[in-house]
């Protein structure tokens, strides 16, 4: 049976992954709006968008890999 501390850590990871998901979704919406308003995208904004997505995927993967244990 896992200790309470471990359960809390797992819950924190899941919550933070979900928050990252919401944040990435919001960024995606912002970028779609930007694309409509001012074309073309700058490489800078694309880079930051990809960086956020990669960060989210890493966090989500960590959260799910810990829940499997």
PDB file of N, H, CA, C and O in Angstrom:
ATOM      1  N   UNK A   1       0.854  -1.197   0.000  1.00  0.00           N
ATOM      2  CA  UNK A   1       0.000   0.000   0.000  1.00  0.00           C
ATOM      3  C   UNK A   1       0.889   1.247   0.000  1.00  0.00           C
ATOM      4  O   UNK A   1       1.738   1.398   0.879  1.00  0.00           O
ATOM      5  N   UNK A   2       0.704   2.130  -0.966  1.00  0.00           N
ATOM      6  H   UNK A   2       0.014   2.008  -1.680  1.00  0.00           H
ATOM      7  CA  UNK A   2       1.559   3.337  -1.028  1.00  0.00           C
ATOM      8  C   UNK A   2       1.332   4.256   0.170  1.00  0.00           C
ATOM      9  O   UNK A   2       0.236   4.338   0.724  1.00  0.00           O
ATOM     10  N   UNK A   3       2.394   4.933   0.542  1.00  0.00           N
ATOM     11  H   UNK A   3       3.284   4.866   0.092  1.00  0.00           H
ATOM     12  CA  UNK A   3       2.293   5.893   1.639  1.00  0.00           C
ATOM     13  C   UNK A   3       1.498   7.103   1.189  1.00  0.00           C
ATOM     14  O   UNK A   3       1.359   7.363  -0.006  1.00  0.00           O
ATOM     15  N   UNK A   4       0.973   7.847   2.174  1.00  0.00           N
ATOM     16  H   UNK A   4       1.087   7.636   3.144  1.00  0.00           H
ATOM     17  CA  UNK A   4       0.182   9.044   1.883  1.00  0.00           C
ATOM     18  C   UNK A   4       1.000  10.059   1.076  1.00  0.00           C
ATOM     19  O   UNK A   4       0.484  10.667   0.139  1.00  0.00           O
ATOM     20  N   UNK A   5       2.262  10.240   1.436  1.00  0.00           N
ATOM     21  H   UNK A   5       2.682   9.746   2.197  1.00  0.00           H
ATOM     22  CA  UNK A   5       3.129  11.183   0.734  1.00  0.00           C
ATOM     23  C   UNK A   5       3.235  10.851  -0.747  1.00  0.00           C
ATOM     24  O   UNK A   5       3.194  11.744  -1.594  1.00  0.00           O
ATOM     25  N   UNK A   6       3.372   9.559  -1.060  1.00  0.00           N
ATOM     26  H   UNK A   6       3.406   8.834  -0.372  1.00  0.00           H
ATOM     27  CA  UNK A   6       3.477   9.135  -2.460  1.00  0.00           C
ATOM     28  C   UNK A   6       2.178   9.425  -3.202  1.00  0.00           C
ATOM     29  O   UNK A   6       2.193   9.865  -4.352  1.00  0.00           O
ATOM     30  N   UNK A   7       1.056   9.175  -2.533  1.00  0.00           N
ATOM     31  H   UNK A   7       1.043   8.818  -1.599  1.00  0.00           H
ATOM     32  CA  UNK A   7      -0.246   9.447  -3.171  1.00  0.00           C
ATOM     33  C   UNK A   7      -0.394  10.932  -3.459  1.00  0.00           C
ATOM     34  O   UNK A   7      -0.881  11.312  -4.524  1.00  0.00           O
ATOM     35  N   UNK A   8       0.022  11.773  -2.521  1.00  0.00           N
ATOM     36  H   UNK A   8       0.418  11.464  -1.656  1.00  0.00           H
ATOM     37  CA  UNK A   8      -0.072  13.219  -2.719  1.00  0.00           C
ATOM     38  C   UNK A   8       0.807  13.661  -3.882  1.00  0.00           C
ATOM     39  O   UNK A   8       0.394  14.480  -4.703  1.00  0.00           O
ATOM     40  N   UNK A   9       2.014  13.120  -3.950  1.00  0.00           N
ATOM     41  H   UNK A   9       2.350  12.454  -3.283  1.00  0.00           H
ATOM     42  CA  UNK A   9       2.925  13.473  -5.044  1.00  0.00           C
ATOM     43  C   UNK A   9       2.320  13.091  -6.389  1.00  0.00           C
ATOM     44  O   UNK A   9       2.391  13.849  -7.356  1.00  0.00           O
ATOM     45  N   UNK A  10       1.719  11.894  -6.433  1.00  0.00           N
ATOM     46  H   UNK A  10       1.661  11.278  -5.647  1.00  0.00           H
ATOM     47  CA  UNK A  10       1.100  11.448  -7.687  1.00  0.00           C
ATOM     48  C   UNK A  10      -0.038  12.395  -8.070  1.00  0.00           C
ATOM     49  O   UNK A  10      -0.160  12.783  -9.232  1.00  0.00           O
ATOM     50  N   UNK A  11      -0.864  12.764  -7.100  1.00  0.00           N
ATOM     51  H   UNK A  11      -0.765  12.449  -6.156  1.00  0.00           H
ATOM     52  CA  UNK A  11      -1.993  13.672  -7.365  1.00  0.00           C
ATOM     53  C   UNK A  11      -1.489  15.008  -7.883  1.00  0.00           C
ATOM     54  O   UNK A  11      -2.055  15.570  -8.821  1.00  0.00           O
ATOM     55  N   UNK A  12      -0.417  15.521  -7.269  1.00  0.00           N
ATOM     56  H   UNK A  12       0.043  15.065  -6.508  1.00  0.00           H
ATOM     57  CA  UNK A  12       0.179  16.783  -7.734  1.00  0.00           C
ATOM     58  C   UNK A  12       0.627  16.672  -9.182  1.00  0.00           C
ATOM     59  O   UNK A  12       0.400  17.584  -9.977  1.00  0.00           O
ATOM     60  N   UNK A  13       1.264  15.557  -9.528  1.00  0.00           N
ATOM     61  H   UNK A  13       1.449  14.816  -8.882  1.00  0.00           H
ATOM     62  CA  UNK A  13       1.749  15.361 -10.902  1.00  0.00           C
ATOM     63  C   UNK A  13       0.594  15.363 -11.889  1.00  0.00           C
ATOM     64  O   UNK A  13       0.668  15.993 -12.945  1.00  0.00           O
ATOM     65  N   UNK A  14      -0.483  14.651 -11.537  1.00  0.00           N
ATOM     66  H   UNK A  14      -0.544  14.140 -10.679  1.00  0.00           H
ATOM     67  CA  UNK A  14      -1.636  14.570 -12.439  1.00  0.00           C
ATOM     68  C   UNK A  14      -2.253  15.951 -12.620  1.00  0.00           C
ATOM     69  O   UNK A  14      -2.582  16.347 -13.738  1.00  0.00           O
ATOM     70  N   UNK A  15      -2.409  16.685 -11.516  1.00  0.00           N
ATOM     71  H   UNK A  15      -2.142  16.363 -10.608  1.00  0.00           H
ATOM     72  CA  UNK A  15      -2.996  18.027 -11.585  1.00  0.00           C
ATOM     73  C   UNK A  15      -2.113  18.941 -12.420  1.00  0.00           C
ATOM     74  O   UNK A  15      -2.614  19.685 -13.264  1.00  0.00           O
ATOM     75  N   UNK A  16      -0.801  18.894 -12.193  1.00  0.00           N
ATOM     76  H   UNK A  16      -0.394  18.290 -11.507  1.00  0.00           H
ATOM     77  CA  UNK A  16       0.083  19.791 -12.938  1.00  0.00           C
ATOM     78  C   UNK A  16       0.064  19.438 -14.430  1.00  0.00           C
ATOM     79  O   UNK A  16       0.142  20.332 -15.273  1.00  0.00           O
ATOM     80  N   UNK A  17      -0.036  18.160 -14.761  1.00  0.00           N
ATOM     81  H   UNK A  17      -0.099  17.434 -14.076  1.00  0.00           H
ATOM     82  CA  UNK A  17      -0.114  17.759 -16.176  1.00  0.00           C
ATOM     83  C   UNK A  17      -1.394  18.292 -16.804  1.00  0.00           C
ATOM     84  O   UNK A  17      -1.399  18.740 -17.950  1.00  0.00           O
ATOM     85  N   UNK A  18      -2.486  18.238 -16.030  1.00  0.00           N
ATOM     86  H   UNK A  18      -2.481  17.875 -15.098  1.00  0.00           H
ATOM     87  CA  UNK A  18      -3.766  18.751 -16.564  1.00  0.00           C
ATOM     88  C   UNK A  18      -3.693  20.262 -16.757  1.00  0.00           C
ATOM     89  O   UNK A  18      -4.179  20.788 -17.759  1.00  0.00           O
ATOM     90  N   UNK A  19      -3.085  20.958 -15.797  1.00  0.00           N
ATOM     91  H   UNK A  19      -2.691  20.531 -14.983  1.00  0.00           H
ATOM     92  CA  UNK A  19      -2.950  22.411 -15.922  1.00  0.00           C
ATOM     93  C   UNK A  19      -2.104  22.747 -17.141  1.00  0.00           C
ATOM     94  O   UNK A  19      -2.409  23.688 -17.874  1.00  0.00           O
ATOM     95  N   UNK A  20      -1.042  21.981 -17.358  1.00  0.00           N
ATOM     96  H   UNK A  20      -0.794  21.216 -16.762  1.00  0.00           H
ATOM     97  CA  UNK A  20      -0.205  22.197 -18.536  1.00  0.00           C
ATOM     98  C   UNK A  20      -1.013  21.986 -19.804  1.00  0.00           C
ATOM     99  O   UNK A  20      -0.850  22.713 -20.784  1.00  0.00           O
ATOM    100  N   UNK A  21      -1.895  20.976 -19.778  1.00  0.00           N
ATOM    101  H   UNK A  21      -2.028  20.386 -18.982  1.00  0.00           H
ATOM    102  CA  UNK A  21      -2.737  20.704 -20.932  1.00  0.00           C
ATOM    103  C   UNK A  21      -3.631  21.891 -21.245  1.00  0.00           C
ATOM    104  O   UNK A  21      -3.786  22.277 -22.404  1.00  0.00           O
ATOM    105  N   UNK A  22      -4.224  22.471 -20.194  1.00  0.00           N
ATOM    106  H   UNK A  22      -4.099  22.157 -19.253  1.00  0.00           H
ATOM    107  CA  UNK A  22      -5.082  23.636 -20.387  1.00  0.00           C
ATOM    108  C   UNK A  22      -4.266  24.807 -20.917  1.00  0.00           C
ATOM    109  O   UNK A  22      -4.704  25.532 -21.809  1.00  0.00           O
ATOM    110  N   UNK A  23      -3.069  24.982 -20.353  1.00  0.00           N
ATOM    111  H   UNK A  23      -2.712  24.393 -19.628  1.00  0.00           H
ATOM    112  CA  UNK A  23      -2.213  26.092 -20.770  1.00  0.00           C
ATOM    113  C   UNK A  23      -1.808  25.931 -22.239  1.00  0.00           C
ATOM    114  O   UNK A  23      -1.830  26.891 -23.009  1.00  0.00           O
ATOM    115  N   UNK A  24      -1.440  24.712 -22.610  1.00  0.00           N
ATOM    116  H   UNK A  24      -1.422  23.932 -21.984  1.00  0.00           H
ATOM    117  CA  UNK A  24      -1.045  24.460 -23.998  1.00  0.00           C
ATOM    118  C   UNK A  24      -2.230  24.697 -24.932  1.00  0.00           C
ATOM    119  O   UNK A  24      -2.073  25.237 -26.027  1.00  0.00           O
ATOM    120  N   UNK A  25      -3.414  24.288 -24.485  1.00  0.00           N
ATOM    121  H   UNK A  25      -3.542  23.849 -23.596  1.00  0.00           H
ATOM    122  CA  UNK A  25      -4.611  24.501 -25.311  1.00  0.00           C
ATOM    123  C   UNK A  25      -4.860  25.996 -25.496  1.00  0.00           C
ATOM    124  O   UNK A  25      -5.174  26.451 -26.595  1.00  0.00           O
ATOM    125  N   UNK A  26      -4.716  26.752 -24.409  1.00  0.00           N
ATOM    126  H   UNK A  26      -4.461  26.383 -23.516  1.00  0.00           H
ATOM    127  CA  UNK A  26      -4.925  28.200 -24.483  1.00  0.00           C
ATOM    128  C   UNK A  26      -3.907  28.837 -25.435  1.00  0.00           C
ATOM    129  O   UNK A  26      -4.257  29.708 -26.232  1.00  0.00           O
ATOM    130  N   UNK A  27      -2.659  28.403 -25.347  1.00  0.00           N
ATOM    131  H   UNK A  27      -2.375  27.696 -24.699  1.00  0.00           H
ATOM    132  CA  UNK A  27      -1.621  28.916 -26.253  1.00  0.00           C
ATOM    133  C   UNK A  27      -1.991  28.603 -27.696  1.00  0.00           C
ATOM    134  O   UNK A  27      -1.844  29.439 -28.588  1.00  0.00           O
ATOM    135  N   UNK A  28      -2.469  27.391 -27.903  1.00  0.00           N
ATOM    136  H   UNK A  28      -2.588  26.712 -27.178  1.00  0.00           H
ATOM    137  CA  UNK A  28      -2.837  26.977 -29.254  1.00  0.00           C
ATOM    138  C   UNK A  28      -3.931  27.897 -29.803  1.00  0.00           C
ATOM    139  O   UNK A  28      -3.866  28.336 -30.951  1.00  0.00           O
ATOM    140  N   UNK A  29      -4.938  28.183 -28.968  1.00  0.00           N
ATOM    141  H   UNK A  29      -4.991  27.826 -28.036  1.00  0.00           H
ATOM    142  CA  UNK A  29      -6.009  29.091 -29.386  1.00  0.00           C
ATOM    143  C   UNK A  29      -5.438  30.471 -29.722  1.00  0.00           C
ATOM    144  O   UNK A  29      -5.794  31.077 -30.733  1.00  0.00           O
ATOM    145  N   UNK A  30      -4.539  30.955 -28.847  1.00  0.00           N
ATOM    146  H   UNK A  30      -4.250  30.463 -28.027  1.00  0.00           H
ATOM    147  CA  UNK A  30      -3.922  32.267 -29.079  1.00  0.00           C
ATOM    148  C   UNK A  30      -3.160  32.285 -30.402  1.00  0.00           C
ATOM    149  O   UNK A  30      -3.240  33.254 -31.156  1.00  0.00           O
ATOM    150  N   UNK A  31      -2.421  31.209 -30.681  1.00  0.00           N
ATOM    151  H   UNK A  31      -2.356  30.421 -30.069  1.00  0.00           H
ATOM    152  CA  UNK A  31      -1.644  31.163 -31.918  1.00  0.00           C
ATOM    153  C   UNK A  31      -2.545  31.088 -33.144  1.00  0.00           C
ATOM    154  O   UNK A  31      -2.241  31.674 -34.183  1.00  0.00           O
ATOM    155  N   UNK A  32      -3.656  30.363 -33.019  1.00  0.00           N
ATOM    156  H   UNK A  32      -3.903  29.887 -32.175  1.00  0.00           H
ATOM    157  CA  UNK A  32      -4.591  30.306 -34.140  1.00  0.00           C
ATOM    158  C   UNK A  32      -5.146  31.700 -34.414  1.00  0.00           C
ATOM    159  O   UNK A  32      -5.265  32.110 -35.569  1.00  0.00           O
ATOM    160  N   UNK A  33      -5.483  32.425 -33.353  1.00  0.00           N
ATOM    161  H   UNK A  33      -5.386  32.093 -32.415  1.00  0.00           H
ATOM    162  CA  UNK A  33      -5.990  33.797 -33.512  1.00  0.00           C
ATOM    163  C   UNK A  33      -4.917  34.692 -34.126  1.00  0.00           C
ATOM    164  O   UNK A  33      -5.201  35.507 -35.004  1.00  0.00           O
ATOM    165  N   UNK A  34      -3.681  34.529 -33.653  1.00  0.00           N
ATOM    166  H   UNK A  34      -3.450  33.867 -32.940  1.00  0.00           H
ATOM    167  CA  UNK A  34      -2.571  35.314 -34.188  1.00  0.00           C
ATOM    168  C   UNK A  34      -2.387  35.050 -35.678  1.00  0.00           C
ATOM    169  O   UNK A  34      -2.153  35.965 -36.468  1.00  0.00           O
ATOM    170  N   UNK A  35      -2.498  33.788 -36.035  1.00  0.00           N
ATOM    171  H   UNK A  35      -2.687  33.044 -35.393  1.00  0.00           H
ATOM    172  CA  UNK A  35      -2.287  33.407 -37.436  1.00  0.00           C
ATOM    173  C   UNK A  35      -3.302  34.118 -38.332  1.00  0.00           C
ATOM    174  O   UNK A  35      -2.974  34.554 -39.436  1.00  0.00           O
ATOM    175  N   UNK A  36      -4.535  34.227 -37.843  1.00  0.00           N
ATOM    176  H   UNK A  36      -4.802  33.872 -36.947  1.00  0.00           H
ATOM    177  CA  UNK A  36      -5.577  34.901 -38.621  1.00  0.00           C
ATOM    178  C   UNK A  36      -5.269  36.399 -38.726  1.00  0.00           C
ATOM    179  O   UNK A  36      -5.430  37.008 -39.783  1.00  0.00           O
ATOM    180  N   UNK A  37      -4.823  36.979 -37.599  1.00  0.00           N
ATOM    181  H   UNK A  37      -4.693  36.484 -36.740  1.00  0.00           H
ATOM    182  CA  UNK A  37      -4.605  38.430 -37.567  1.00  0.00           C
ATOM    183  C   UNK A  37      -3.358  38.860 -38.325  1.00  0.00           C
ATOM    184  O   UNK A  37      -3.398  39.810 -39.107  1.00  0.00           O
ATOM    185  N   UNK A  38      -2.245  38.157 -38.094  1.00  0.00           N
ATOM    186  H   UNK A  38      -2.213  37.385 -37.459  1.00  0.00           H
ATOM    187  CA  UNK A  38      -1.006  38.614 -38.735  1.00  0.00           C
ATOM    188  C   UNK A  38      -0.229  37.429 -39.300  1.00  0.00           C
ATOM    189  O   UNK A  38       0.379  36.656 -38.559  1.00  0.00           O
ATOM    190  N   UNK A  39      -0.261  37.303 -40.601  1.00  0.00           N
ATOM    191  H   UNK A  39      -0.754  37.931 -41.203  1.00  0.00           H
ATOM    192  CA  UNK A  39       0.499  36.253 -41.270  1.00  0.00           C
ATOM    193  C   UNK A  39       1.789  36.856 -41.796  1.00  0.00           C
ATOM    194  O   UNK A  39       1.780  38.048 -42.103  1.00  0.00           O
ATOM    195  N   UNK A  40       2.863  36.160 -41.923  1.00  0.00           N
ATOM    196  H   UNK A  40       2.870  35.192 -41.673  1.00  0.00           H
ATOM    197  CA  UNK A  40       3.050  34.803 -41.429  1.00  0.00           C
ATOM    198  C   UNK A  40       3.470  34.795 -39.957  1.00  0.00           C
ATOM    199  O   UNK A  40       3.809  35.836 -39.396  1.00  0.00           O
ATOM    200  N   UNK A  41       3.443  33.628 -39.348  1.00  0.00           N
ATOM    201  H   UNK A  41       3.168  32.782 -39.804  1.00  0.00           H
ATOM    202  CA  UNK A  41       3.948  33.486 -37.979  1.00  0.00           C
ATOM    203  C   UNK A  41       5.438  33.808 -37.987  1.00  0.00           C
ATOM    204  O   UNK A  41       6.130  33.628 -38.989  1.00  0.00           O
ATOM    205  N   UNK A  42       5.899  34.282 -36.859  1.00  0.00           N
ATOM    206  H   UNK A  42       5.337  34.428 -36.045  1.00  0.00           H
ATOM    207  CA  UNK A  42       7.355  34.421 -36.731  1.00  0.00           C
ATOM    208  C   UNK A  42       7.912  33.086 -36.271  1.00  0.00           C
ATOM    209  O   UNK A  42       7.231  32.321 -35.587  1.00  0.00           O
ATOM    210  N   UNK A  43       9.127  32.814 -36.641  1.00  0.00           N
ATOM    211  H   UNK A  43       9.680  33.434 -37.196  1.00  0.00           H
ATOM    212  CA  UNK A  43       9.764  31.570 -36.193  1.00  0.00           C
ATOM    213  C   UNK A  43       9.831  31.540 -34.670  1.00  0.00           C
ATOM    214  O   UNK A  43       9.758  30.478 -34.052  1.00  0.00           O
ATOM    215  N   UNK A  44       9.971  32.717 -34.080  1.00  0.00           N
ATOM    216  H   UNK A  44      10.030  33.579 -34.582  1.00  0.00           H
ATOM    217  CA  UNK A  44      10.084  32.819 -32.625  1.00  0.00           C
ATOM    218  C   UNK A  44       8.833  32.267 -31.939  1.00  0.00           C
ATOM    219  O   UNK A  44       8.937  31.478 -30.999  1.00  0.00           O
ATOM    220  N   UNK A  45       7.654  32.680 -32.407  1.00  0.00           N
ATOM    221  H   UNK A  45       7.570  33.320 -33.170  1.00  0.00           H
ATOM    222  CA  UNK A  45       6.424  32.229 -31.763  1.00  0.00           C
ATOM    223  C   UNK A  45       6.183  30.738 -32.008  1.00  0.00           C
ATOM    224  O   UNK A  45       5.685  30.037 -31.126  1.00  0.00           O
ATOM    225  N   UNK A  46       6.528  30.260 -33.184  1.00  0.00           N
ATOM    226  H   UNK A  46       6.932  30.829 -33.900  1.00  0.00           H
ATOM    227  CA  UNK A  46       6.378  28.828 -33.465  1.00  0.00           C
ATOM    228  C   UNK A  46       7.278  28.028 -32.517  1.00  0.00           C
ATOM    229  O   UNK A  46       6.869  27.009 -31.959  1.00  0.00           O
ATOM    230  N   UNK A  47       8.507  28.512 -32.351  1.00  0.00           N
ATOM    231  H   UNK A  47       8.839  29.339 -32.804  1.00  0.00           H
ATOM    232  CA  UNK A  47       9.448  27.833 -31.466  1.00  0.00           C
ATOM    233  C   UNK A  47       8.884  27.735 -30.052  1.00  0.00           C
ATOM    234  O   UNK A  47       8.945  26.674 -29.430  1.00  0.00           O
ATOM    235  N   UNK A  48       8.335  28.840 -29.541  1.00  0.00           N
ATOM    236  H   UNK A  48       8.286  29.702 -30.046  1.00  0.00           H
ATOM    237  CA  UNK A  48       7.799  28.840 -28.180  1.00  0.00           C
ATOM    238  C   UNK A  48       6.576  27.934 -28.057  1.00  0.00           C
ATOM    239  O   UNK A  48       6.386  27.268 -27.040  1.00  0.00           O
ATOM    240  N   UNK A  49       5.763  27.916 -29.085  1.00  0.00           N
ATOM    241  H   UNK A  49       5.917  28.457 -29.912  1.00  0.00           H
ATOM    242  CA  UNK A  49       4.587  27.055 -29.081  1.00  0.00           C
ATOM    243  C   UNK A  49       5.027  25.586 -29.016  1.00  0.00           C
ATOM    244  O   UNK A  49       4.494  24.808 -28.225  1.00  0.00           O
ATOM    245  N   UNK A  50       5.991  25.221 -29.842  1.00  0.00           N
ATOM    246  H   UNK A  50       6.424  25.853 -30.485  1.00  0.00           H
ATOM    247  CA  UNK A  50       6.485  23.835 -29.848  1.00  0.00           C
ATOM    248  C   UNK A  50       7.138  23.485 -28.518  1.00  0.00           C
ATOM    249  O   UNK A  50       6.990  22.371 -28.016  1.00  0.00           O
ATOM    250  N   UNK A  51       7.860  24.445 -27.955  1.00  0.00           N
ATOM    251  H   UNK A  51       7.980  25.350 -28.363  1.00  0.00           H
ATOM    252  CA  UNK A  51       8.516  24.228 -26.673  1.00  0.00           C
ATOM    253  C   UNK A  51       7.468  23.901 -25.592  1.00  0.00           C
ATOM    254  O   UNK A  51       7.665  22.988 -24.790  1.00  0.00           O
ATOM    255  N   UNK A  52       6.370  24.643 -25.578  1.00  0.00           N
ATOM    256  H   UNK A  52       6.211  25.384 -26.230  1.00  0.00           H
ATOM    257  CA  UNK A  52       5.294  24.395 -24.618  1.00  0.00           C
ATOM    258  C   UNK A  52       4.657  23.033 -24.832  1.00  0.00           C
ATOM    259  O   UNK A  52       4.387  22.314 -23.870  1.00  0.00           O
ATOM    260  N   UNK A  53       4.417  22.677 -26.072  1.00  0.00           N
ATOM    261  H   UNK A  53       4.636  23.260 -26.854  1.00  0.00           H
ATOM    262  CA  UNK A  53       3.798  21.378 -26.374  1.00  0.00           C
ATOM    263  C   UNK A  53       4.718  20.246 -25.918  1.00  0.00           C
ATOM    264  O   UNK A  53       4.261  19.281 -25.306  1.00  0.00           O
ATOM    265  N   UNK A  54       6.009  20.364 -26.216  1.00  0.00           N
ATOM    266  H   UNK A  54       6.380  21.148 -26.713  1.00  0.00           H
ATOM    267  CA  UNK A  54       6.969  19.337 -25.822  1.00  0.00           C
ATOM    268  C   UNK A  54       7.015  19.228 -24.299  1.00  0.00           C
ATOM    269  O   UNK A  54       7.038  18.128 -23.747  1.00  0.00           O
ATOM    270  N   UNK A  55       7.027  20.380 -23.625  1.00  0.00           N
ATOM    271  H   UNK A  55       7.008  21.274 -24.073  1.00  0.00           H
ATOM    272  CA  UNK A  55       7.021  20.380 -22.158  1.00  0.00           C
ATOM    273  C   UNK A  55       5.781  19.702 -21.608  1.00  0.00           C
ATOM    274  O   UNK A  55       5.865  18.938 -20.646  1.00  0.00           O
ATOM    275  N   UNK A  56       4.633  19.974 -22.209  1.00  0.00           N
ATOM    276  H   UNK A  56       4.565  20.595 -22.990  1.00  0.00           H
ATOM    277  CA  UNK A  56       3.383  19.361 -21.760  1.00  0.00           C
ATOM    278  C   UNK A  56       3.422  17.849 -21.957  1.00  0.00           C
ATOM    279  O   UNK A  56       3.037  17.091 -21.068  1.00  0.00           O
ATOM    280  N   UNK A  57       3.886  17.419 -23.118  1.00  0.00           N
ATOM    281  H   UNK A  57       4.199  18.035 -23.840  1.00  0.00           H
ATOM    282  CA  UNK A  57       3.933  15.984 -23.405  1.00  0.00           C
ATOM    283  C   UNK A  57       4.843  15.278 -22.409  1.00  0.00           C
ATOM    284  O   UNK A  57       4.511  14.197 -21.923  1.00  0.00           O
ATOM    285  N   UNK A  58       5.990  15.884 -22.102  1.00  0.00           N
ATOM    286  H   UNK A  58       6.259  16.762 -22.497  1.00  0.00           H
ATOM    287  CA  UNK A  58       6.909  15.301 -21.121  1.00  0.00           C
ATOM    288  C   UNK A  58       6.230  15.156 -19.765  1.00  0.00           C
ATOM    289  O   UNK A  58       6.299  14.097 -19.141  1.00  0.00           O
ATOM    290  N   UNK A  59       5.567  16.236 -19.306  1.00  0.00           N
ATOM    291  H   UNK A  59       5.511  17.096 -19.814  1.00  0.00           H
ATOM    292  CA  UNK A  59       4.906  16.197 -18.006  1.00  0.00           C
ATOM    293  C   UNK A  59       3.779  15.168 -17.980  1.00  0.00           C
ATOM    294  O   UNK A  59       3.628  14.424 -17.010  1.00  0.00           O
ATOM    295  N   UNK A  60       3.000  15.133 -19.042  1.00  0.00           N
ATOM    296  H   UNK A  60       3.123  15.737 -19.830  1.00  0.00           H
ATOM    297  CA  UNK A  60       1.893  14.173 -19.113  1.00  0.00           C
ATOM    298  C   UNK A  60       2.436  12.750 -19.106  1.00  0.00           C
ATOM    299  O   UNK A  60       1.881  11.868 -18.451  1.00  0.00           O
ATOM    300  N   UNK A  61       3.527  12.533 -19.840  1.00  0.00           N
ATOM    301  H   UNK A  61       3.979  13.249 -20.372  1.00  0.00           H
ATOM    302  CA  UNK A  61       4.135  11.208 -19.894  1.00  0.00           C
ATOM    303  C   UNK A  61       4.657  10.814 -18.520  1.00  0.00           C
ATOM    304  O   UNK A  61       4.476   9.674 -18.091  1.00  0.00           O
ATOM    305  N   UNK A  62       5.301  11.745 -17.830  1.00  0.00           N
ATOM    306  H   UNK A  62       5.448  12.671 -18.179  1.00  0.00           H
ATOM    307  CA  UNK A  62       5.794  11.466 -16.483  1.00  0.00           C
ATOM    308  C   UNK A  62       4.644  11.117 -15.548  1.00  0.00           C
ATOM    309  O   UNK A  62       4.733  10.169 -14.769  1.00  0.00           O
ATOM    310  N   UNK A  63       3.574  11.882 -15.630  1.00  0.00           N
ATOM    311  H   UNK A  63       3.502  12.652 -16.263  1.00  0.00           H
ATOM    312  CA  UNK A  63       2.422  11.644 -14.755  1.00  0.00           C
ATOM    313  C   UNK A  63       1.814  10.267 -15.020  1.00  0.00           C
ATOM    314  O   UNK A  63       1.476   9.551 -14.077  1.00  0.00           O
ATOM    315  N   UNK A  64       1.674   9.891 -16.287  1.00  0.00           N
ATOM    316  H   UNK A  64       1.949  10.472 -17.053  1.00  0.00           H
ATOM    317  CA  UNK A  64       1.056   8.600 -16.597  1.00  0.00           C
ATOM    318  C   UNK A  64       2.008   7.458 -16.287  1.00  0.00           C
ATOM    319  O   UNK A  64       1.567   6.390 -15.863  1.00  0.00           O
ATOM    320  N   UNK A  65       3.300   7.659 -16.489  1.00  0.00           N
ATOM    321  H   UNK A  65       3.658   8.526 -16.834  1.00  0.00           H
ATOM    322  CA  UNK A  65       4.235   6.568 -16.195  1.00  0.00           C
ATOM    323  C   UNK A  65       4.307   6.323 -14.688  1.00  0.00           C
ATOM    324  O   UNK A  65       4.517   5.190 -14.257  1.00  0.00           O
ATOM    325  N   UNK A  66       4.134   7.373 -13.885  1.00  0.00           N
ATOM    326  H   UNK A  66       3.963   8.294 -14.235  1.00  0.00           H
ATOM    327  CA  UNK A  66       4.137   7.193 -12.430  1.00  0.00           C
ATOM    328  C   UNK A  66       2.849   6.531 -11.970  1.00  0.00           C
ATOM    329  O   UNK A  66       2.865   5.762 -11.009  1.00  0.00           O
ATOM    330  N   UNK A  67       1.736   6.810 -12.632  1.00  0.00           N
ATOM    331  H   UNK A  67       1.722   7.435 -13.413  1.00  0.00           H
ATOM    332  CA  UNK A  67       0.459   6.216 -12.211  1.00  0.00           C
ATOM    333  C   UNK A  67       0.435   4.724 -12.542  1.00  0.00           C
ATOM    334  O   UNK A  67      -0.290   3.957 -11.908  1.00  0.00           O
ATOM    335  N   UNK A  68       1.222   4.318 -13.529  1.00  0.00           N
ATOM    336  H   UNK A  68       1.810   4.942 -14.044  1.00  0.00           H
ATOM    337  CA  UNK A  68       1.273   2.900 -13.903  1.00  0.00           C
ATOM    338  C   UNK A  68       1.979   2.075 -12.838  1.00  0.00           C
ATOM    339  O   UNK A  68       1.711   0.883 -12.692  1.00  0.00           O
ATOM    340  N   UNK A  69       2.881   2.707 -12.095  1.00  0.00           N
ATOM    341  H   UNK A  69       3.100   3.676 -12.214  1.00  0.00           H
ATOM    342  CA  UNK A  69       3.631   1.993 -11.053  1.00  0.00           C
ATOM    343  C   UNK A  69       2.789   1.763  -9.821  1.00  0.00           C
ATOM    344  O   UNK A  69       3.266   1.176  -8.849  1.00  0.00           O
TER     345      UNK A  69
END
